[in-house]
């Protein structure tokens, strides 16, 4: 979906994955964040970032944002000409 610039399709795949009882991984979220970055969609990138943070569960056992997530978020804000949002 990221290659085809189909951001709604990427979010649909995430929804389908969860409906099928699978848990997204940091790679899943990283791929989705990359799709947001390629589209320059800061709102969608913020949504993904929040999902990652919420999936953490408040302890070290969950998913935590990594350099891929942060890098794609910063690049997305740059592409959208919204550098002030780089901290989402």
Backbone as a chain_set.jsonl record, in Angstrom:
{"seq": "XXXXXXXXXXXXXXXXXXXXXXXXXXXXXXXXXXXXXXXXXXXXXXXXXXXXXXXXXXXXXXXXXXXXXXXXXXXXXXXXXXXXXXXX", "coords": {"N": [[0.813, -1.202, 0.0], [1.984, 1.207, 0.701], [3.798, 1.617, -1.353], [2.055, 1.905, -3.466], [0.848, 4.223, -2.794], [-1.517, 4.134, -1.328], [-3.041, 4.964, 1.161], [-5.523, 4.716, 2.654], [-6.007, 2.009, 2.095], [-3.877, 0.808, 3.41], [-4.478, 1.341, 6.109], [-6.843, -0.094, 6.213], [-5.857, -2.706, 5.928], [-4.51, -2.963, 8.372], [-6.678, -2.83, 10.126], [-8.043, -5.149, 9.315], [-6.149, -7.095, 9.975], [-6.197, -6.922, 12.785], [-8.877, -7.618, 13.229], [-8.762, -10.253, 12.48], [-7.618, -11.35, 14.632], [-4.918, -11.046, 15.029], [-1.898, -9.596, 16.291], [-0.554, -6.431, 15.754], [2.85, -5.623, 14.961], [5.935, -3.847, 15.701], [7.056, -3.618, 13.229], [4.832, -3.718, 11.569], [3.556, -1.29, 12.281], [5.629, 0.428, 11.597], [5.712, 0.13, 8.815], [3.217, 1.168, 8.162], [3.543, 3.781, 9.077], [5.529, 4.589, 7.307], [4.056, 4.629, 4.945], [2.352, 6.779, 5.522], [4.277, 8.782, 5.662], [5.232, 8.836, 3.012], [3.026, 9.837, 1.733], [2.851, 12.262, 2.917], [1.069, 12.807, 4.936], [0.306, 14.198, 7.724], [-1.622, 14.075, 9.74], [-2.502, 11.403, 9.621], [-0.075, 10.152, 10.217], [0.262, 11.043, 12.833], [-1.851, 9.704, 14.001], [-1.017, 7.014, 13.721], [1.29, 7.12, 15.3], [0.153, 7.611, 17.813], [-1.257, 5.201, 18.082], [0.859, 3.369, 18.35], [1.984, 4.261, 20.761], [-0.193, 3.808, 22.479], [-0.364, 1.071, 22.34], [1.683, 0.287, 23.876], [1.017, -0.161, 26.503], [1.851, 0.925, 28.872], [4.058, -0.152, 30.092], [7.247, -1.875, 29.839], [6.753, -4.091, 28.284], [5.283, -3.836, 25.994], [4.86, -2.464, 22.651], [7.172, -0.05, 21.535], [7.882, 3.197, 20.241], [10.326, 3.328, 17.666], [13.464, 4.101, 15.96], [12.702, 4.034, 13.286], [9.976, 4.683, 13.316], [10.052, 7.264, 14.502], [11.745, 8.574, 12.668], [10.279, 8.436, 10.238], [8.044, 9.908, 11.01], [9.128, 12.474, 11.443], [10.117, 13.017, 8.864], [7.721, 12.995, 7.465], [6.427, 15.279, 8.475], [8.198, 17.188, 7.524], [7.893, 16.874, 4.729], [5.265, 17.676, 4.486], [5.534, 20.301, 4.99], [5.321, 21.189, 7.596], [7.079, 21.618, 9.9], [6.944, 22.283, 12.582], [5.309, 20.432, 13.702], [6.764, 18.207, 14.093], [7.175, 16.9, 16.454], [4.838, 15.674, 16.937]], "CA": [[0.0, 0.0, 0.0], [2.86, 2.383, 0.736], [4.346, 1.797, -2.701], [0.964, 2.351, -4.338], [0.3, 5.458, -2.227], [-2.894, 3.838, -0.955], [-3.068, 5.058, 2.615], [-6.714, 4.059, 3.211], [-5.817, 0.569, 1.989], [-2.942, 0.401, 4.463], [-5.228, 1.329, 7.365], [-7.778, -1.222, 6.119], [-5.107, -3.931, 6.213], [-4.286, -3.0, 9.815], [-7.968, -3.176, 10.737], [-8.305, -6.552, 9.0], [-5.205, -7.867, 10.775], [-6.718, -6.955, 14.146], [-10.125, -8.387, 13.202], [-8.394, -11.662, 12.347], [-7.055, -11.772, 15.906], [-3.465, -10.915, 15.031], [-1.385, -8.392, 16.932], [0.448, -5.72, 14.955], [4.186, -5.502, 15.543], [6.589, -2.576, 15.376], [7.253, -3.63, 11.765], [3.525, -3.339, 11.012], [3.38, 0.147, 12.478], [6.658, 1.112, 10.822], [5.273, 0.132, 7.419], [2.102, 2.11, 8.065], [4.113, 5.124, 9.227], [6.207, 4.882, 6.043], [3.004, 5.003, 3.984], [1.952, 8.15, 5.876], [5.391, 9.655, 5.295], [5.269, 8.971, 1.549], [1.897, 10.676, 1.339], [2.943, 13.56, 3.582], [-0.168, 12.954, 5.703], [0.705, 14.378, 9.116], [-2.702, 13.608, 10.62], [-2.438, 9.937, 9.643], [1.145, 9.802, 10.938], [-0.036, 11.266, 14.251], [-2.738, 8.602, 14.402], [-0.181, 5.821, 13.87], [2.153, 7.341, 16.457], [-0.689, 7.394, 18.999], [-1.52, 3.765, 18.173], [2.062, 2.725, 18.881], [2.099, 4.636, 22.173], [-1.28, 3.146, 23.206], [-0.087, -0.356, 22.334], [2.752, 0.057, 24.842], [0.43, -0.681, 27.727], [2.379, 1.601, 30.043], [5.249, -0.797, 30.648], [8.252, -2.224, 28.835], [6.409, -5.321, 27.575], [4.575, -3.528, 24.756], [5.577, -1.861, 21.525], [7.639, 1.317, 21.774], [8.364, 3.814, 19.003], [11.765, 3.167, 17.423], [14.024, 5.099, 15.049], [11.924, 4.033, 12.037], [8.744, 5.431, 13.592], [10.398, 8.678, 14.683], [12.288, 9.107, 11.415], [9.192, 8.615, 9.274], [7.201, 11.003, 11.498], [9.834, 13.729, 11.169], [10.133, 13.198, 7.414], [6.351, 13.322, 7.053], [6.203, 16.694, 8.795], [9.016, 17.974, 6.589], [7.248, 16.828, 3.412], [4.016, 18.439, 4.564], [5.912, 21.674, 5.319], [4.826, 21.465, 8.941], [8.146, 21.182, 10.794], [6.58, 22.497, 13.983], [4.577, 19.258, 14.161], [7.676, 17.075, 14.094], [7.08, 16.197, 17.723], [3.506, 15.079, 16.918]], "C": [[0.853, 1.261, 0.0], [3.411, 2.661, -0.651], [3.292, 2.343, -3.654], [0.308, 3.628, -3.865], [-1.18, 5.303, -1.875], [-2.998, 3.801, 0.564], [-4.339, 4.457, 3.214], [-6.603, 2.532, 3.161], [-4.895, 0.041, 3.064], [-3.649, 0.343, 5.815], [-6.261, 0.2, 7.372], [-7.086, -2.547, 6.422], [-4.829, -4.068, 7.706], [-5.569, -3.407, 10.532], [-8.266, -4.653, 10.535], [-7.401, -7.476, 9.828], [-5.733, -8.022, 12.201], [-8.006, -7.766, 14.229], [-9.862, -9.884, 13.116], [-7.7, -12.19, 13.608], [-5.541, -11.722, 15.982], [-3.067, -9.595, 15.69], [-0.371, -7.716, 16.013], [1.767, -5.629, 15.713], [4.751, -4.118, 15.216], [6.85, -2.492, 13.878], [5.952, -3.229, 11.064], [3.334, -1.831, 11.095], [4.425, 0.953, 11.698], [6.285, 1.204, 9.348], [4.136, 1.122, 7.208], [2.602, 3.551, 8.18], [4.848, 5.533, 7.951], [5.205, 5.284, 4.973], [2.535, 6.434, 4.251], [3.011, 9.147, 5.43], [5.419, 9.883, 3.788], [4.142, 9.85, 1.029], [1.988, 12.083, 1.928], [1.713, 13.867, 4.41], [0.155, 12.99, 7.193], [-0.37, 13.875, 10.071], [-2.683, 12.091, 10.735], [-1.198, 9.471, 10.404], [0.944, 9.981, 12.44], [-0.9, 10.139, 14.804], [-1.925, 7.323, 14.639], [0.705, 5.948, 15.099], [1.372, 7.103, 17.754], [-0.996, 5.907, 19.186], [-0.343, 3.024, 18.784], [2.177, 3.006, 20.374], [1.028, 3.919, 23.01], [-1.029, 1.645, 23.319], [1.013, -0.714, 23.328], [2.205, -0.529, 26.13], [1.001, -0.086, 28.994], [3.564, 0.92, 30.703], [6.192, -1.186, 29.51], [7.902, -3.467, 28.027], [5.739, -5.057, 26.227], [5.486, -2.951, 23.687], [5.954, -0.431, 21.897], [8.097, 1.899, 20.445], [9.88, 3.636, 18.879], [12.226, 4.222, 16.422], [13.283, 5.151, 13.713], [10.673, 4.884, 12.21], [9.054, 6.925, 13.709], [10.909, 9.3, 13.384], [11.213, 9.374, 10.385], [8.279, 9.767, 9.701], [7.84, 12.358, 11.191], [9.84, 14.026, 9.678], [8.753, 13.586, 6.885], [6.057, 14.8, 7.306], [6.991, 17.606, 7.865], [8.347, 18.019, 5.217], [5.979, 17.663, 3.377], [4.258, 19.914, 4.865], [5.288, 22.134, 6.638], [5.884, 21.034, 9.969], [7.823, 21.347, 12.271], [5.832, 21.304, 14.565], [5.476, 18.037, 14.293], [7.658, 16.302, 15.403], [5.698, 15.582, 17.93], [2.845, 15.171, 18.289]], "O": [[0.496, 2.262, -0.621], [3.481, 3.814, -1.075], [3.595, 3.144, -4.539], [-0.674, 4.08, -4.454], [-1.985, 6.209, -2.091], [-3.039, 2.73, 1.17], [-4.245, 3.74, 4.211], [-7.052, 1.844, 4.078], [-5.106, -1.057, 3.58], [-3.444, -0.597, 6.583], [-6.525, -0.395, 8.418], [-7.654, -3.411, 7.09], [-4.905, -5.169, 8.251], [-5.541, -4.236, 11.442], [-8.692, -5.337, 11.466], [-7.847, -8.514, 10.318], [-5.72, -9.12, 12.757], [-8.209, -8.516, 15.184], [-10.646, -10.688, 13.619], [-7.25, -13.335, 13.643], [-4.943, -12.291, 16.895], [-3.808, -8.612, 15.648], [0.569, -8.359, 15.547], [1.793, -5.566, 16.942], [4.108, -3.322, 14.533], [6.864, -1.396, 13.317], [5.974, -2.488, 10.082], [2.994, -1.18, 10.107], [4.128, 2.039, 11.199], [6.513, 2.23, 8.706], [4.094, 1.828, 6.2], [2.133, 4.433, 7.462], [4.796, 6.697, 7.555], [5.474, 6.185, 4.178], [2.343, 7.21, 3.315], [2.699, 10.21, 4.894], [5.611, 11.012, 3.338], [4.287, 10.525, 0.009], [1.283, 12.991, 1.486], [1.342, 15.029, 4.578], [0.265, 11.95, 7.842], [-0.048, 13.302, 11.111], [-2.833, 11.551, 11.831], [-1.264, 8.499, 11.156], [1.406, 9.158, 13.23], [-0.703, 9.682, 15.93], [-2.123, 6.635, 15.64], [0.855, 4.991, 15.858], [1.877, 6.467, 18.679], [-0.998, 5.407, 20.311], [-0.524, 2.154, 19.636], [2.437, 2.097, 21.162], [1.309, 3.473, 24.123], [-1.442, 1.02, 24.296], [1.249, -1.893, 23.593], [2.883, -1.324, 26.781], [0.672, -0.542, 30.089], [4.027, 1.359, 31.756], [5.945, -0.852, 28.351], [8.68, -3.866, 27.16], [5.64, -5.966, 25.402], [6.71, -2.954, 23.811], [5.164, 0.3, 22.494], [8.641, 1.178, 19.608], [10.617, 3.775, 19.855], [11.47, 5.13, 16.077], [13.24, 6.203, 13.074], [10.35, 5.707, 11.354], [8.389, 7.751, 13.084], [10.544, 10.425, 13.044], [11.222, 10.415, 9.728], [7.793, 10.519, 8.856], [7.163, 13.279, 10.733], [9.596, 15.162, 9.269], [8.635, 14.404, 5.973], [5.504, 15.485, 6.447], [6.511, 18.668, 7.467], [8.245, 19.086, 4.611], [5.657, 18.281, 2.362], [3.31, 20.69, 4.984], [4.81, 23.259, 6.783], [5.614, 20.18, 10.813], [8.365, 20.633, 13.114], [5.728, 21.172, 15.785], [4.991, 16.942, 14.579], [8.092, 15.151, 15.442], [5.421, 15.028, 18.994], [1.714, 14.718, 18.46]]}, "num_chains": 1, "name": "protein.A"}
